[in-house]
Amino acid sequence: MSDYSLPDSPMRQGQLERLGHFSPPTWEQHFQQFTDFMNRL
């Protein structure tokens, strides 16, 4: 955690870079993934 708290931390910068490419699923996608998962159980 302490590595992520420092503004100039390479680990923090790397995480922020990865988050910049993250796109959360829509609700429709979310529930479809959940339904698919439940059907595999």
Secondary structure in CASP SS format (residue, H / E / C, confidence):
PFRMAT SS
TARGET T0000
AUTHOR 0000-0000-0000
METHOD secondary structure of the structure
MODEL  1
M C 1.00
S H 1.00
D H 1.00
Y H 1.00
S H 1.00
L C 1.00
P C 1.00
D C 1.00
S C 1.00
P H 1.00
M H 1.00
R H 1.00
Q H 1.00
G H 1.00
Q H 1.00
L H 1.00
E H 1.00
R H 1.00
L H 1.00
G H 1.00
H C 1.00
F C 1.00
S C 1.00
P C 1.00
P C 1.00
T C 1.00
W H 1.00
E H 1.00
Q H 1.00
H H 1.00
F H 1.00
Q H 1.00
Q H 1.00
F H 1.00
T H 1.00
D H 1.00
F H 1.00
M H 1.00
N H 1.00
R H 1.00
L C 1.00
END
